[in-house]
Amino acid sequence: MTAAISSPERVRPPWWHRLPVLQQLRQSVGLQRGMLVAGLVITAVFVIVAIFAPLIAPYGYNQLRGPDGLFGAQQPPSADHLLGTTVGGYDVLSRVVWGAQTALLVIIVAILLSVFLGIALGLLAGYIGGWFDRITIVIADAIYAFPSLLLAIVAAIVISGGQSSLWGGILAAAISITVVFIPQYLRVVRAEVLRVKSEAFVESAKVVGASNGRIMFRHVLRNSTRTLPLIITLNSSEAILTLAGLGFLGFGIEPSAAAEWGYDLNKSLSDVTSGIWWTSIFPGVAIVLVVLGITLIGESLNDLADPRLRARRKPAQTPAQAVAAEQPVAREEMGDVY
Amino acid sequence: MTTVTAPAAPPGAGTAGIRKARGGGFWRYLLVRFLLIFPTIFILVTLVFFLMRLTGDPITASLGDRLTPDQLAERIHEAGYDRPILVQYLEYLGQIFTGNFGNSITDGRPITDILWTYGSATLELAVYALIVAFIVGIPLGMVAAYFRDRWGDASLRVFAILCYATPVFFAGLVLKLVFSVWLKWLPVAGRASTRTEIKIQQLDDQTGIYLIDAIRTGSAAAVGDVLAHAVLPALALGLLTAGVFLRLVRTNVIGTLSRDYVDAARSRGVREYRLVRKHALKPALVPIITVIGLQIAMLLGGAVLTETTFEWKGLGFQLAYYLSKRDFVAVQGIVALLAVIVALTNFIVDLIAAILDPRVRY
């Protein structure tokens, strides 16, 4: 973005160069690019598996019997069941694949809800200011400081009474996660709004006589969303962990309604003691991989947005020398301690 | 996680009111910050109270399937749950203020008793986990910062992300599988073996912190047993936090390594190890301490999962139990205590940050 504005011809690059993640991909070098690409690949695989789960999974997520009768419980991996079966007699591979779909749905709903509500509240708090701002921030801080999982559990109990159907469960999980995330979006958007509000163009809009609503949405909001892609990636991974945590504690989605990795891990708790590894390792690895992929993207975006952490194109002799080259920026960002 | 990018300005500190109190000095900052504890606790307690009541009264929730409608109505009337919700709310606030949380519905134990017994177990686990996090996170973070953008750094960062990406309960399951079931080195679950527990029960005044109690029994076997039980839960919970510390230390040490005084020290011939250890780490510690405060909350959340995985009978384990029984009186009590702990830690952390860095307190 900045590169485009500072170039002499002021030609806007094609739109695909300005997409949030692709832009950073072009900007990155070396190992940093490797981490970003790895993250993108893992996440892409996750999304593809989630979308095509019905085609990829050998059985249904709640299927207990095949053509030869019942699958049987806790069967070790075999040709029929590549990853074995669970204590409840489900096929592990199918549960893992279908679980991707549940996870993706929860991420999408949770992020949409919290982005929408968080931005709306942050915009109002930042733009209106005064007592409304103070109260919103104190409440948001209180919620932010509290263990998010506990809050999500309480929310899950209120919304669904603990357990529920596919969409009921997905909505319950997503809303519980939303409650926890809103303060973060609120804070970020509010800070940005306060920054943008004092810019000259907002003032000129006021002078011209634009309405509050128009200024808020056209002038302030459009310029306040630069850090959102980063928070969205970080929160997607947190959403998966919260969903799995809820499932693990028994406040998630019923196994007959959808496959959920946390639930499967909870059921495998007793298997582990008797040395049955396949029921826990595979859903667990699925969680780790997806969170890893999304976090790699988020971390890379974070580094690329931060001049202190962005990898340099020309390698310097020692790390310290290289950092010293960017020192003015670094000092400004850090604030001097001495 | 967003704090990693802006370590100097944690969202946890209630800054809205403080920024204006410029020039008031340290004591004024202290007072304002101390007073902010109360709205935090108040908001959380209120939130949980009303959310819980949205699902109905506690008696129906926990005993609804065991009693007849008449018995239920009688119990509800006895406990006063048929009065207007605002009256109940005010009464509840009054009870909290006097430190009386009532009795749990399922087993009739006083909530304060429950908090005392299980709180010490959770405290013990949290301390072990923090020790693991410090030992693993801070040195590795310094190493990663020093070798930034080289292979050592990249692999350490992936390790940090893996620590964070692995749900504590899955880390716990894998550790259990490898070290308890396959290698048989460490016990599978619990806080101590039955023999040690009996020994500890025989002590006159137990602290509830098993390590201290075990030392007081004077038996080396008991101490070893308690420690062996603590290794896996502490690792599972500690590695989660270690990942966060590693990233944080790395980012901040990279920032301080670029300062003039580090170059100056290097030109004076200070050894590279000392340079990172003393000159770069110390100034980076302020944001680290601030984030530790936020980590306490994450640690408590993680403790619920870790304790469930390892049957570590602490607050989290008990909370999960009471939640499954829908015993909302007990749940409210535990959540209120956690809210107090979170608010107090944030206060203490801000205090330490203000002592270390005068700029914080305006």
Interface residues (C-beta under 8 A of the other chain):
Chain A: G30 L31 Q32 G34 M35 D133 R134 I137 V138 I139 D141 A142 I143 Y144 A145 F146 P147 S148 L149 L150 I153 V154 A155 I157 V158 G161 P183 Q184 R187 V188 L230 I231 L234 S237 E238 L241 A244 G245 F248 L249 G250 F251 G262 L265 S268 L269 V272 T273 S274 G275 W277 S280 I281 G284 I287 V288 V291 L292 T295 L296 G298 E299 N302 A305 D306 R308 L309 A311 R312 P319 A320 V323 A324 E326 Q327 A330 R331 E333 M334 G335 V337 Y338
Chain B: M1 T2 V4 T5 A8 P11 G12 A13 G14 A16 G17 L36 P39 T40 I43 L44 L47 V48 L51 M52 L54 T55 A145 Y146 F147 R148 D149 R150 W151 D153 A154 R157 V158 I161 L162 Y164 A165 T166 P167 F169 F170 L173 V174 K176 L177 S180 V181 W182 V188 A189 R247 T251 I254 G255 T256 L257 S258 R259 D260 Y261 V262 D263 R266 P283 V286 L294 A297 M298 L300 G301 G302 V304 L305 T308 T309 L319 A320 L323 S324 R326 V331 V335 L338 A339 V342 A343 N346 D357 R359
